[in-house]
Amino acid sequence: MKVLVIGGGAAGMMAALTASEREENEVVLLERQARMGRKLLATGNGRCNLTNRSLTRENYHGQEPGFCAYALHAFGVDETLDFFRSLGLLTVTEDSGRVYPRSDSANSVADVLRLTLEQRENVTIVTGAEVTELRRRKGRFYASAGEQTFEADRVIVCAGGAAGAKLGGTDLGYRLLASFGHSRTKLCPALVQLRTDTTFVRSLKGVRCEAVARCGAEVRRGEVQFTDYGVSGPAIFELSRAVSVSGAEQTLILDLLPDVPAGELAALLQARCEAMPRLKAEDLLTGMLHNRLGRTLLRACGFSLETPCGEFDGQMRAALCKTIKHFALRVLGTMGMDGAQVTAGGIRTAEFDEKTMESRLCPGLFAAGEVLDIDGDCGGYNLQWAWSSGRLAGKLGENG
């Protein structure tokens, strides 16, 4: 059987490897970029957070998030790690449940996949081949890429989503599947930085802190990084999907000392002011927060940095305490699809069989990964979806 896999990202490489396990299959993997797995190399800040041992169905979103359940059960975290270990990849698990290659380099993940594919005699890899047309005639598929035409009995579309154009994000998969009658949901950036009012955050560029971030009904705890345009970091990425999908103007509230209750913080501020009355306000929060962050919070309260701490009365301390525990930033939007790590939305999953990833509209046509309307939280969940769905699609319905 001739099998054509369109897209050499995480899902595509997994699908191709799986399909090639049957020696009678002839697998051709088409990647439009010069090398496979470019987006994979950027995940986890270059470390590649390839899965998460704390995975649940609640970590996934989409019009029908339950669609992913079968794939995640059939090829879950343990099966994924066993698979990668069989390829020679060693991993480590952090306390958070996030799993990384022991080498701490995303190259290790991409390389073991690439090397294994290159060793399979029934796999042909073609890079720099962008499919411009996919059609079906008399039960066979024909894909046009430049001057070449590839013929196949089965096609697996793993072209990814629109997020992160600089790393290979594209709408190619949506267009190819639409030509067979498939439809998609609205596309929004997810796992993306937020643009905020920069009155106070601009001076904090590069400052990081542990915080509880709240935006509407969404609450996340984790690292927050301030930028010249707003905020970034894991906690912000996890909030960003809700902000992006709603489209409404919102306010981001940051608790910058989440482990210190308000009453305890008030007592700490009072004690410091009484113990060091001549200390300038600019040093009042030294030891509690990053110096630049502390001074910014004082400015946000309207206080002069030259004011002696002894002049801070109860009302002033209460205002500062409130700002630390409820630092409010008006959200202007996200950094858009180009800045996003993942696409929220995609081809409607109702149009595919959850147990095989085969199209309900066109027999022999499969899809996996980000091109479908499934996206996960920050923390390795999206790559696990790529591995699980790619594995299932690569079975070509044999276990369905």
BALOBA-1460 file (C-alpha; in Angstrom, 3 decimals):
// residues 400
<rec num="1" residu="m" x="0.000" y="0.000" z="0.000"/>
<rec num="2" residu="k" x="1.302" y="3.460" z="-0.904"/>
<rec num="3" residu="v" x="0.936" y="5.911" z="1.976"/>
<rec num="4" residu="l" x="1.490" y="9.645" z="1.664"/>
<rec num="5" residu="v" x="2.063" y="11.733" z="4.798"/>
<rec num="6" residu="i" x="1.790" y="15.495" z="4.318"/>
<rec num="7" residu="g" x="3.755" y="17.374" z="6.968"/>
<rec num="8" residu="g" x="7.001" y="16.486" z="8.729"/>
<rec num="9" residu="g" x="6.221" y="17.807" z="12.190"/>
<rec num="10" residu="a" x="5.582" y="15.815" z="15.352"/>
<rec num="11" residu="a" x="2.326" y="14.211" z="14.186"/>
<rec num="12" residu="g" x="3.613" y="13.611" z="10.659"/>
<rec num="13" residu="m" x="6.822" y="11.903" z="11.734"/>
<rec num="14" residu="m" x="4.908" y="9.721" z="14.191"/>
<rec num="15" residu="a" x="2.339" y="8.823" z="11.526"/>
<rec num="16" residu="a" x="5.043" y="7.962" z="8.998"/>
<rec num="17" residu="l" x="6.970" y="5.817" z="11.479"/>
<rec num="18" residu="t" x="3.797" y="3.981" z="12.442"/>
<rec num="19" residu="a" x="2.726" y="3.350" z="8.845"/>
<rec num="20" residu="s" x="6.218" y="2.089" z="7.998"/>
<rec num="21" residu="e" x="6.028" y="-0.614" z="10.667"/>
<rec num="22" residu="r" x="4.153" y="-2.667" z="8.087"/>
<rec num="23" residu="e" x="6.859" y="-3.640" z="5.633"/>
<rec num="24" residu="e" x="4.400" y="-3.919" z="2.759"/>
<rec num="25" residu="n" x="3.616" y="-0.202" z="3.043"/>
<rec num="26" residu="e" x="5.533" y="2.283" z="0.906"/>
<rec num="27" residu="v" x="5.581" y="5.551" z="2.849"/>
<rec num="28" residu="v" x="6.400" y="8.960" z="1.397"/>
<rec num="29" residu="l" x="6.714" y="11.878" z="3.843"/>
<rec num="30" residu="l" x="6.433" y="15.348" z="2.306"/>
<rec num="31" residu="e" x="7.700" y="18.385" z="4.238"/>
<rec num="32" residu="r" x="7.391" y="21.834" z="2.706"/>
<rec num="33" residu="q" x="10.343" y="23.268" z="4.659"/>
<rec num="34" residu="a" x="14.028" y="22.437" z="4.207"/>
<rec num="35" residu="r" x="14.048" y="20.224" z="7.298"/>
<rec num="36" residu="m" x="11.550" y="18.293" z="9.377"/>
<rec num="37" residu="g" x="10.472" y="19.222" z="12.891"/>
<rec num="38" residu="r" x="11.394" y="22.916" z="12.950"/>
<rec num="39" residu="k" x="8.468" y="23.801" z="15.208"/>
<rec num="40" residu="l" x="9.322" y="20.847" z="17.433"/>
<rec num="41" residu="l" x="12.786" y="22.326" z="18.020"/>
<rec num="42" residu="a" x="11.269" y="25.477" z="19.520"/>
<rec num="43" residu="t" x="9.015" y="23.771" z="22.070"/>
<rec num="44" residu="g" x="9.762" y="24.074" z="25.762"/>
<rec num="45" residu="n" x="12.176" y="26.951" z="25.097"/>
<rec num="46" residu="g" x="14.299" y="24.613" z="23.024"/>
<rec num="47" residu="r" x="14.161" y="21.820" z="25.597"/>
<rec num="48" residu="c" x="11.101" y="20.049" z="24.095"/>
<rec num="49" residu="n" x="8.470" y="19.318" z="26.724"/>
<rec num="50" residu="l" x="7.348" y="16.171" z="24.928"/>
<rec num="51" residu="t" x="4.526" y="15.088" z="27.256"/>
<rec num="52" residu="n" x="3.127" y="15.410" z="30.785"/>
<rec num="53" residu="r" x="2.521" y="12.651" z="33.338"/>
<rec num="54" residu="s" x="-0.324" y="14.702" z="34.878"/>
<rec num="55" residu="l" x="-2.391" y="14.564" z="31.688"/>
<rec num="56" residu="t" x="-6.189" y="14.508" z="31.892"/>
<rec num="57" residu="r" x="-8.942" y="15.093" z="29.345"/>
<rec num="58" residu="e" x="-9.547" y="18.467" z="30.985"/>
<rec num="59" residu="n" x="-6.227" y="19.652" z="29.550"/>
<rec num="60" residu="y" x="-7.742" y="19.666" z="26.057"/>
<rec num="61" residu="h" x="-10.062" y="22.091" z="24.288"/>
<rec num="62" residu="g" x="-12.051" y="22.427" z="21.095"/>
<rec num="63" residu="q" x="-15.632" y="22.240" z="19.902"/>
<rec num="64" residu="e" x="-15.641" y="18.541" z="20.870"/>
<rec num="65" residu="p" x="-12.704" y="18.058" z="23.268"/>
<rec num="66" residu="g" x="-13.842" y="14.507" z="24.057"/>
<rec num="67" residu="f" x="-12.779" y="13.531" z="20.540"/>
<rec num="68" residu="c" x="-9.173" y="13.185" z="21.745"/>
<rec num="69" residu="a" x="-9.970" y="10.694" z="24.517"/>
<rec num="70" residu="y" x="-9.678" y="7.507" z="22.442"/>
<rec num="71" residu="a" x="-6.309" y="8.440" z="20.920"/>
<rec num="72" residu="l" x="-4.887" y="9.526" z="24.268"/>
<rec num="73" residu="h" x="-5.984" y="6.235" z="25.810"/>
<rec num="74" residu="a" x="-4.810" y="4.058" z="22.927"/>
<rec num="75" residu="f" x="-1.354" y="5.666" z="22.893"/>
<rec num="76" residu="g" x="-0.956" y="7.460" z="26.198"/>
<rec num="77" residu="v" x="1.960" y="8.929" z="28.110"/>
<rec num="78" residu="d" x="3.482" y="5.584" z="29.132"/>
<rec num="79" residu="e" x="3.214" y="4.161" z="25.624"/>
<rec num="80" residu="t" x="4.719" y="7.345" z="24.206"/>
<rec num="81" residu="l" x="7.714" y="7.245" z="26.535"/>
<rec num="82" residu="d" x="8.230" y="3.537" z="25.849"/>
<rec num="83" residu="f" x="8.148" y="4.297" z="22.138"/>
<rec num="84" residu="f" x="10.761" y="7.032" z="22.403"/>
<rec num="85" residu="r" x="12.942" y="4.892" z="24.631"/>
<rec num="86" residu="s" x="12.858" y="2.210" z="21.931"/>
<rec num="87" residu="l" x="14.284" y="4.858" z="19.582"/>
<rec num="88" residu="g" x="17.087" y="5.566" z="22.054"/>
<rec num="89" residu="l" x="15.704" y="8.699" z="23.712"/>
<rec num="90" residu="l" x="16.226" y="9.016" z="27.474"/>
<rec num="91" residu="t" x="13.903" y="11.347" z="29.385"/>
<rec num="92" residu="v" x="13.508" y="13.010" z="32.775"/>
<rec num="93" residu="t" x="10.291" y="13.976" z="34.565"/>
<rec num="94" residu="e" x="10.066" y="17.190" z="36.589"/>
<rec num="95" residu="d" x="7.962" y="17.544" z="39.738"/>
<rec num="96" residu="s" x="5.287" y="19.296" z="37.674"/>
<rec num="97" residu="g" x="4.870" y="16.157" z="35.560"/>
<rec num="98" residu="r" x="6.519" y="17.711" z="32.510"/>
<rec num="99" residu="v" x="8.781" y="15.318" z="30.626"/>
<rec num="100" residu="y" x="11.928" y="16.465" z="28.801"/>
<rec num="101" residu="p" x="14.759" y="14.678" z="26.991"/>
<rec num="102" residu="r" x="17.604" y="13.929" z="29.389"/>
<rec num="103" residu="s" x="19.894" y="15.885" z="27.078"/>
<rec num="104" residu="d" x="17.732" y="18.973" z="27.754"/>
<rec num="105" residu="s" x="17.734" y="19.616" z="24.014"/>
<rec num="106" residu="a" x="14.808" y="19.472" z="21.595"/>
<rec num="107" residu="n" x="17.261" y="18.336" z="18.913"/>
<rec num="108" residu="s" x="17.416" y="14.944" z="20.622"/>
<rec num="109" residu="v" x="13.696" y="14.353" z="20.060"/>
<rec num="110" residu="a" x="13.711" y="15.531" z="16.449"/>
<rec num="111" residu="d" x="16.902" y="13.608" z="15.694"/>
<rec num="112" residu="v" x="15.773" y="10.200" z="16.982"/>
<rec num="113" residu="l" x="12.607" y="10.506" z="14.898"/>
<rec num="114" residu="r" x="14.502" y="11.619" z="11.796"/>
<rec num="115" residu="l" x="17.246" y="9.017" z="12.131"/>
<rec num="116" residu="t" x="14.739" y="6.211" z="12.595"/>
<rec num="117" residu="l" x="12.752" y="7.345" z="9.549"/>
<rec num="118" residu="e" x="15.926" y="7.511" z="7.466"/>
<rec num="119" residu="q" x="16.783" y="3.934" z="8.440"/>
<rec num="120" residu="r" x="13.426" y="2.547" z="7.306"/>
<rec num="121" residu="e" x="13.854" y="1.101" z="3.831"/>
<rec num="122" residu="n" x="10.185" y="1.619" z="2.995"/>
<rec num="123" residu="v" x="10.221" y="5.360" z="3.841"/>
<rec num="124" residu="t" x="11.069" y="8.175" z="1.427"/>
<rec num="125" residu="i" x="11.482" y="11.688" z="2.840"/>
<rec num="126" residu="v" x="11.040" y="14.636" z="0.497"/>
<rec num="127" residu="t" x="11.763" y="18.105" z="1.930"/>
<rec num="128" residu="g" x="11.110" y="21.440" z="0.253"/>
<rec num="129" residu="a" x="7.923" y="19.925" z="-1.184"/>
<rec num="130" residu="e" x="4.830" y="22.045" z="-0.584"/>
<rec num="131" residu="v" x="1.643" y="20.342" z="-1.665"/>
<rec num="132" residu="t" x="-0.475" y="22.764" z="-3.659"/>
<rec num="133" residu="e" x="-3.236" y="20.375" z="-4.625"/>
<rec num="134" residu="l" x="-4.604" y="17.084" z="-3.346"/>
<rec num="135" residu="r" x="-7.240" y="15.253" z="-5.375"/>
<rec num="136" residu="r" x="-8.840" y="11.800" z="-5.525"/>
<rec num="137" residu="r" x="-9.615" y="9.927" z="-8.692"/>
<rec num="138" residu="k" x="-10.866" y="6.356" z="-9.049"/>
<rec num="139" residu="g" x="-10.046" y="5.538" z="-5.439"/>
<rec num="140" residu="r" x="-6.473" y="6.864" z="-5.534"/>
<rec num="141" residu="f" x="-4.988" y="10.132" z="-4.305"/>
<rec num="142" residu="y" x="-2.735" y="12.484" z="-6.246"/>
<rec num="143" residu="a" x="-0.739" y="15.237" z="-4.571"/>
<rec num="144" residu="s" x="0.942" y="17.986" z="-6.593"/>
<rec num="145" residu="a" x="4.104" y="19.547" z="-5.152"/>
<rec num="146" residu="g" x="5.969" y="21.766" z="-7.573"/>
<rec num="147" residu="e" x="6.625" y="19.776" z="-10.720"/>
<rec num="148" residu="q" x="6.172" y="16.455" z="-8.925"/>
<rec num="149" residu="t" x="3.008" y="14.423" z="-8.489"/>
<rec num="150" residu="f" x="2.782" y="11.784" z="-5.776"/>
<rec num="151" residu="e" x="0.296" y="8.930" z="-6.021"/>
<rec num="152" residu="a" x="-1.052" y="7.092" z="-2.965"/>
<rec num="153" residu="d" x="-3.696" y="4.712" z="-1.701"/>
<rec num="154" residu="r" x="-3.917" y="6.495" z="1.654"/>
<rec num="155" residu="v" x="-3.127" y="10.064" z="2.686"/>
<rec num="156" residu="i" x="-2.480" y="11.394" z="6.193"/>
<rec num="157" residu="v" x="-2.654" y="15.195" z="6.507"/>
<rec num="158" residu="c" x="-0.421" y="16.406" z="9.347"/>
<rec num="159" residu="a" x="0.283" y="19.914" z="8.074"/>
<rec num="160" residu="g" x="-0.101" y="21.583" z="11.483"/>
<rec num="161" residu="g" x="-1.952" y="24.782" z="12.265"/>
<rec num="162" residu="a" x="-1.690" y="28.463" z="11.428"/>
<rec num="163" residu="a" x="0.209" y="29.461" z="14.596"/>
<rec num="164" residu="g" x="3.880" y="30.389" z="14.463"/>
<rec num="165" residu="a" x="4.376" y="31.175" z="10.782"/>
<rec num="166" residu="k" x="8.110" y="31.791" z="11.254"/>
<rec num="167" residu="l" x="8.506" y="28.196" z="12.408"/>
<rec num="168" residu="g" x="6.307" y="26.722" z="9.718"/>
<rec num="169" residu="g" x="2.735" y="27.543" z="10.728"/>
<rec num="170" residu="t" x="0.452" y="27.423" z="7.700"/>
<rec num="171" residu="d" x="-3.157" y="27.125" z="6.593"/>
<rec num="172" residu="l" x="-2.152" y="24.453" z="4.055"/>
<rec num="173" residu="g" x="-3.822" y="21.583" z="5.934"/>
<rec num="174" residu="y" x="-7.111" y="23.449" z="6.217"/>
<rec num="175" residu="r" x="-7.110" y="24.174" z="2.479"/>
<rec num="176" residu="l" x="-6.268" y="20.621" z="1.464"/>
<rec num="177" residu="l" x="-8.962" y="19.128" z="3.680"/>
<rec num="178" residu="a" x="-11.500" y="21.756" z="2.615"/>
<rec num="179" residu="s" x="-11.091" y="20.525" z="-0.962"/>
<rec num="180" residu="f" x="-12.676" y="17.249" z="0.199"/>
<rec num="181" residu="g" x="-15.636" y="18.990" z="1.820"/>
<rec num="182" residu="h" x="-14.224" y="19.413" z="5.325"/>
<rec num="183" residu="s" x="-15.020" y="22.545" z="7.329"/>
<rec num="184" residu="r" x="-13.223" y="24.249" z="10.176"/>
<rec num="185" residu="t" x="-14.035" y="26.189" z="13.297"/>
<rec num="186" residu="k" x="-12.831" y="29.727" z="13.990"/>
<rec num="187" residu="l" x="-9.049" y="29.972" z="14.368"/>
<rec num="188" residu="c" x="-7.573" y="31.840" z="17.342"/>
<rec num="189" residu="p" x="-4.044" y="32.066" z="18.741"/>
<rec num="190" residu="a" x="-3.431" y="29.984" z="21.884"/>
<rec num="191" residu="l" x="-0.405" y="29.718" z="24.177"/>
<rec num="192" residu="v" x="0.490" y="33.272" z="23.246"/>
<rec num="193" residu="q" x="1.752" y="36.413" z="24.954"/>
<rec num="194" residu="l" x="-0.715" y="39.113" z="26.006"/>
<rec num="195" residu="r" x="-0.530" y="42.755" z="25.033"/>
<rec num="196" residu="t" x="-1.418" y="45.050" z="27.921"/>
<rec num="197" residu="d" x="-1.362" y="48.691" z="28.863"/>
<rec num="198" residu="t" x="2.398" y="49.325" z="29.074"/>
<rec num="199" residu="t" x="2.369" y="52.332" z="31.396"/>
<rec num="200" residu="f" x="4.063" y="50.352" z="34.132"/>
<rec num="201" residu="v" x="5.209" y="47.093" z="32.513"/>
<rec num="202" residu="r" x="7.515" y="48.670" z="29.927"/>
<rec num="203" residu="s" x="10.154" y="49.379" z="32.578"/>
<rec num="204" residu="l" x="9.894" y="45.767" z="33.791"/>
<rec num="205" residu="k" x="11.056" y="44.170" z="30.526"/>
<rec num="206" residu="g" x="12.818" y="40.896" z="31.350"/>
<rec num="207" residu="v" x="11.662" y="40.679" z="34.972"/>
<rec num="208" residu="r" x="10.205" y="37.291" z="35.952"/>
<rec num="209" residu="c" x="8.257" y="36.283" z="39.032"/>
<rec num="210" residu="e" x="6.019" y="33.540" z="40.388"/>
<rec num="211" residu="a" x="2.449" y="34.816" z="40.436"/>
<rec num="212" residu="v" x="-1.213" y="33.885" z="40.376"/>
<rec num="213" residu="a" x="-2.753" y="35.354" z="37.232"/>
<rec num="214" residu="r" x="-6.488" y="35.906" z="36.902"/>
<rec num="215" residu="c" x="-8.401" y="37.017" z="33.824"/>
<rec num="216" residu="g" x="-12.168" y="36.714" z="33.973"/>
<rec num="217" residu="a" x="-13.019" y="33.260" z="35.296"/>
<rec num="218" residu="e" x="-9.606" y="31.819" z="34.369"/>
<rec num="219" residu="v" x="-6.982" y="31.523" z="37.101"/>
<rec num="220" residu="r" x="-3.462" y="30.136" z="36.651"/>
<rec num="221" residu="r" x="-0.349" y="30.028" z="38.792"/>
<rec num="222" residu="g" x="3.171" y="29.994" z="37.393"/>
<rec num="223" residu="e" x="5.958" y="32.143" z="36.057"/>
<rec num="224" residu="v" x="5.043" y="35.533" z="34.604"/>
<rec num="225" residu="q" x="7.517" y="37.467" z="32.503"/>
<rec num="226" residu="f" x="7.121" y="41.176" z="31.830"/>
<rec num="227" residu="t" x="7.862" y="42.478" z="28.336"/>
<rec num="228" residu="d" x="7.870" y="45.822" z="26.560"/>
<rec num="229" residu="y" x="4.430" y="45.014" z="25.099"/>
<rec num="230" residu="g" x="2.799" y="43.272" z="28.078"/>
<rec num="231" residu="v" x="3.269" y="39.878" z="29.720"/>
<rec num="232" residu="s" x="4.457" y="36.391" z="28.816"/>
<rec num="233" residu="g" x="5.401" y="33.176" z="30.598"/>
<rec num="234" residu="p" x="3.671" y="29.824" z="31.312"/>
<rec num="235" residu="a" x="0.892" y="31.261" z="33.497"/>
<rec num="236" residu="i" x="0.036" y="33.809" z="30.809"/>
<rec num="237" residu="f" x="0.128" y="31.217" z="28.017"/>
<rec num="238" residu="e" x="-2.443" y="29.135" z="29.886"/>
<rec num="239" residu="l" x="-4.755" y="32.150" z="30.260"/>
<rec num="240" residu="s" x="-4.307" y="33.349" z="26.712"/>
<rec num="241" residu="r" x="-6.680" y="30.916" z="25.034"/>
<rec num="242" residu="a" x="-9.679" y="32.240" z="26.960"/>
<rec num="243" residu="v" x="-8.635" y="35.838" z="26.256"/>
<rec num="244" residu="s" x="-8.136" y="35.089" z="22.559"/>
<rec num="245" residu="v" x="-11.413" y="33.216" z="22.083"/>
<rec num="246" residu="s" x="-13.538" y="35.778" z="23.956"/>
<rec num="247" residu="g" x="-12.209" y="38.752" z="22.035"/>
<rec num="248" residu="a" x="-13.631" y="41.082" z="24.706"/>
<rec num="249" residu="e" x="-11.598" y="43.684" z="26.584"/>
<rec num="250" residu="q" x="-10.475" y="42.230" z="29.891"/>
<rec num="251" residu="t" x="-8.327" y="43.026" z="32.895"/>
<rec num="252" residu="l" x="-5.441" y="40.853" z="34.043"/>
<rec num="253" residu="i" x="-4.994" y="40.667" z="37.818"/>
<rec num="254" residu="l" x="-1.652" y="39.480" z="39.198"/>
<rec num="255" residu="d" x="-1.013" y="38.373" z="42.762"/>
<rec num="256" residu="l" x="2.736" y="38.978" z="42.897"/>
<rec num="257" residu="l" x="3.226" y="37.348" z="46.309"/>
<rec num="258" residu="p" x="0.824" y="34.390" z="46.142"/>
<rec num="259" residu="d" x="2.330" y="32.583" z="49.132"/>
<rec num="260" residu="v" x="2.008" y="35.580" z="51.456"/>
<rec num="261" residu="p" x="-1.555" y="36.276" z="52.708"/>
<rec num="262" residu="a" x="-2.653" y="39.911" z="52.637"/>
<rec num="263" residu="g" x="-2.704" y="40.166" z="56.429"/>
<rec num="264" residu="e" x="0.821" y="38.803" z="56.744"/>
<rec num="265" residu="l" x="2.054" y="41.143" z="54.007"/>
<rec num="266" residu="a" x="0.510" y="44.141" z="55.770"/>
<rec num="267" residu="a" x="2.296" y="43.161" z="58.978"/>
<rec num="268" residu="l" x="5.628" y="42.771" z="57.123"/>
<rec num="269" residu="l" x="5.298" y="46.237" z="55.582"/>
<rec num="270" residu="q" x="4.410" y="47.804" z="58.922"/>
<rec num="271" residu="a" x="7.331" y="46.103" z="60.665"/>
<rec num="272" residu="r" x="9.820" y="47.273" z="58.033"/>
<rec num="273" residu="c" x="8.537" y="50.849" z="58.113"/>
<rec num="274" residu="e" x="8.791" y="50.945" z="61.918"/>
<rec num="275" residu="a" x="12.228" y="49.278" z="61.988"/>
<rec num="276" residu="m" x="13.715" y="51.439" z="59.200"/>
<rec num="277" residu="p" x="11.924" y="54.817" z="59.266"/>
<rec num="278" residu="r" x="14.722" y="56.579" z="57.347"/>
<rec num="279" residu="l" x="14.807" y="53.953" z="54.568"/>
<rec num="280" residu="k" x="13.754" y="55.414" z="51.231"/>
<rec num="281" residu="a" x="10.561" y="54.008" z="49.716"/>
<rec num="282" residu="e" x="12.508" y="52.689" z="46.705"/>
<rec num="283" residu="d" x="13.975" y="50.004" z="48.991"/>
<rec num="284" residu="l" x="10.828" y="49.216" z="50.958"/>
<rec num="285" residu="l" x="10.117" y="45.989" z="49.043"/>
<rec num="286" residu="t" x="13.742" y="44.855" z="48.755"/>
<rec num="287" residu="g" x="13.960" y="41.166" z="49.590"/>
<rec num="288" residu="m" x="10.278" y="40.619" z="48.867"/>
<rec num="289" residu="l" x="10.188" y="41.312" z="45.134"/>
<rec num="290" residu="h" x="12.595" y="42.053" z="42.293"/>
<rec num="291" residu="n" x="13.885" y="45.602" z="42.872"/>
<rec num="292" residu="r" x="12.521" y="46.948" z="39.594"/>
<rec num="293" residu="l" x="9.159" y="45.363" z="40.250"/>
<rec num="294" residu="g" x="9.015" y="46.778" z="43.757"/>
<rec num="295" residu="r" x="9.741" y="50.306" z="42.562"/>
<rec num="296" residu="t" x="7.182" y="50.002" z="39.761"/>
<rec num="297" residu="l" x="4.493" y="49.004" z="42.251"/>
<rec num="298" residu="l" x="5.299" y="52.041" z="44.382"/>
<rec num="299" residu="r" x="4.972" y="54.277" z="41.330"/>
<rec num="300" residu="a" x="1.684" y="52.563" z="40.445"/>
<rec num="301" residu="c" x="0.424" y="53.639" z="43.883"/>
<rec num="302" residu="g" x="1.505" y="57.198" z="43.156"/>
<rec num="303" residu="f" x="4.236" y="57.211" z="45.817"/>
<rec num="304" residu="s" x="7.559" y="59.019" z="45.503"/>
<rec num="305" residu="l" x="10.562" y="56.710" z="45.710"/>
<rec num="306" residu="e" x="12.273" y="59.301" z="47.896"/>
<rec num="307" residu="t" x="9.643" y="59.193" z="50.665"/>
<rec num="308" residu="p" x="11.077" y="57.882" z="53.969"/>
<rec num="309" residu="c" x="9.406" y="54.647" z="55.056"/>
<rec num="310" residu="g" x="8.619" y="56.261" z="58.424"/>
<rec num="311" residu="e" x="6.108" y="58.504" z="56.643"/>
<rec num="312" residu="f" x="4.088" y="55.544" z="55.320"/>
<rec num="313" residu="d" x="0.863" y="55.510" z="57.303"/>
<rec num="314" residu="g" x="-1.644" y="52.653" z="57.503"/>
<rec num="315" residu="q" x="-3.609" y="53.879" z="54.483"/>
<rec num="316" residu="m" x="-0.501" y="54.042" z="52.290"/>
<rec num="317" residu="r" x="0.645" y="50.596" z="53.370"/>
<rec num="318" residu="a" x="-2.818" y="49.187" z="52.676"/>
<rec num="319" residu="a" x="-2.772" y="50.693" z="49.163"/>
<rec num="320" residu="l" x="0.640" y="49.148" z="48.481"/>
<rec num="321" residu="c" x="-0.460" y="45.795" z="49.846"/>
<rec num="322" residu="k" x="-3.518" y="45.837" z="47.588"/>
<rec num="323" residu="t" x="-1.406" y="46.668" z="44.527"/>
<rec num="324" residu="i" x="0.989" y="43.785" z="45.248"/>
<rec num="325" residu="k" x="-1.863" y="41.306" z="45.650"/>
<rec num="326" residu="h" x="-4.039" y="42.760" z="42.871"/>
<rec num="327" residu="f" x="-1.747" y="44.318" z="40.262"/>
<rec num="328" residu="a" x="-4.214" y="45.199" z="37.484"/>
<rec num="329" residu="l" x="-3.263" y="45.447" z="33.807"/>
<rec num="330" residu="r" x="-5.717" y="46.276" z="31.038"/>
<rec num="331" residu="v" x="-5.478" y="43.603" z="28.340"/>
<rec num="332" residu="l" x="-5.360" y="44.975" z="24.808"/>
<rec num="333" residu="g" x="-5.230" y="41.612" z="23.052"/>
<rec num="334" residu="t" x="-2.723" y="38.909" z="22.192"/>
<rec num="335" residu="m" x="0.459" y="38.944" z="20.124"/>
<rec num="336" residu="g" x="-1.522" y="37.214" z="17.391"/>
<rec num="337" residu="m" x="-1.156" y="34.024" z="15.417"/>
<rec num="338" residu="d" x="2.481" y="34.692" z="14.502"/>
<rec num="339" residu="g" x="3.445" y="34.830" z="18.177"/>
<rec num="340" residu="a" x="1.330" y="31.838" z="19.207"/>
<rec num="341" residu="q" x="2.665" y="28.366" z="19.889"/>
<rec num="342" residu="v" x="-0.612" y="26.628" z="19.097"/>
<rec num="343" residu="t" x="-3.780" y="27.220" z="17.097"/>
<rec num="344" residu="a" x="-7.123" y="27.051" z="18.882"/>
<rec num="345" residu="g" x="-9.657" y="25.779" z="16.356"/>
<rec num="346" residu="g" x="-9.193" y="23.742" z="13.212"/>
<rec num="347" residu="i" x="-10.912" y="21.127" z="11.048"/>
<rec num="348" residu="r" x="-14.101" y="19.925" z="12.721"/>
<rec num="349" residu="t" x="-13.481" y="16.671" z="14.544"/>
<rec num="350" residu="a" x="-17.083" y="15.510" z="13.974"/>
<rec num="351" residu="e" x="-16.017" y="14.899" z="10.384"/>
<rec num="352" residu="f" x="-13.453" y="12.265" z="11.467"/>
<rec num="353" residu="d" x="-13.595" y="8.866" z="13.173"/>
<rec num="354" residu="e" x="-12.064" y="9.262" z="16.642"/>
<rec num="355" residu="k" x="-10.882" y="5.622" z="16.637"/>
<rec num="356" residu="t" x="-8.961" y="5.806" z="13.360"/>
<rec num="357" residu="m" x="-8.538" y="9.517" z="12.466"/>
<rec num="358" residu="e" x="-10.081" y="8.673" z="9.085"/>
<rec num="359" residu="s" x="-12.313" y="11.158" z="7.324"/>
<rec num="360" residu="r" x="-16.030" y="10.414" z="7.412"/>
<rec num="361" residu="l" x="-16.342" y="12.299" z="4.123"/>
<rec num="362" residu="c" x="-13.559" y="10.676" z="2.111"/>
<rec num="363" residu="p" x="-12.408" y="7.070" z="2.709"/>
<rec num="364" residu="g" x="-8.626" y="6.697" z="2.815"/>
<rec num="365" residu="l" x="-8.048" y="10.273" z="3.956"/>
<rec num="366" residu="f" x="-6.711" y="10.730" z="7.495"/>
<rec num="367" residu="a" x="-5.659" y="13.734" z="9.608"/>
<rec num="368" residu="a" x="-3.739" y="14.178" z="12.858"/>
<rec num="369" residu="g" x="-2.273" y="16.821" z="15.111"/>
<rec num="370" residu="e" x="-2.879" y="20.543" z="15.211"/>
<rec num="371" residu="v" x="-4.763" y="20.704" z="11.904"/>
<rec num="372" residu="l" x="-7.763" y="19.291" z="13.788"/>
<rec num="373" residu="d" x="-9.866" y="21.293" z="16.247"/>
<rec num="374" residu="i" x="-8.048" y="20.059" z="19.360"/>
<rec num="375" residu="d" x="-5.574" y="22.097" z="21.389"/>
<rec num="376" residu="g" x="-4.034" y="21.502" z="24.787"/>
<rec num="377" residu="d" x="-2.809" y="23.490" z="27.750"/>
<rec num="378" residu="c" x="0.797" y="24.570" z="28.148"/>
<rec num="379" residu="g" x="3.003" y="21.765" z="29.474"/>
<rec num="380" residu="g" x="3.534" y="19.056" z="26.844"/>
<rec num="381" residu="y" x="-0.139" y="18.365" z="26.201"/>
<rec num="382" residu="n" x="-0.116" y="19.500" z="22.576"/>
<rec num="383" residu="l" x="2.831" y="17.297" z="21.692"/>
<rec num="384" residu="q" x="1.129" y="14.350" z="23.379"/>
<rec num="385" residu="w" x="-1.890" y="14.965" z="21.153"/>
<rec num="386" residu="a" x="0.440" y="15.001" z="18.143"/>
<rec num="387" residu="w" x="2.040" y="11.683" z="19.172"/>
<rec num="388" residu="s" x="-1.286" y="10.008" z="20.018"/>
<rec num="389" residu="s" x="-3.239" y="11.158" z="16.974"/>
<rec num="390" residu="g" x="-0.289" y="10.594" z="14.647"/>
<rec num="391" residu="r" x="0.127" y="7.064" z="15.965"/>
<rec num="392" residu="l" x="-3.572" y="6.311" z="15.467"/>
<rec num="393" residu="a" x="-3.640" y="7.800" z="11.951"/>
<rec num="394" residu="g" x="-0.527" y="5.846" z="11.014"/>
<rec num="395" residu="k" x="-2.378" y="2.594" z="11.764"/>
<rec num="396" residu="l" x="-4.538" y="3.462" z="8.735"/>
<rec num="397" residu="g" x="-7.675" y="2.103" z="10.339"/>
<rec num="398" residu="e" x="-6.220" y="-1.355" z="10.946"/>
<rec num="399" residu="n" x="-7.216" y="-1.324" z="14.634"/>
<rec num="400" residu="g" x="-10.436" y="0.598" z="14.222"/>
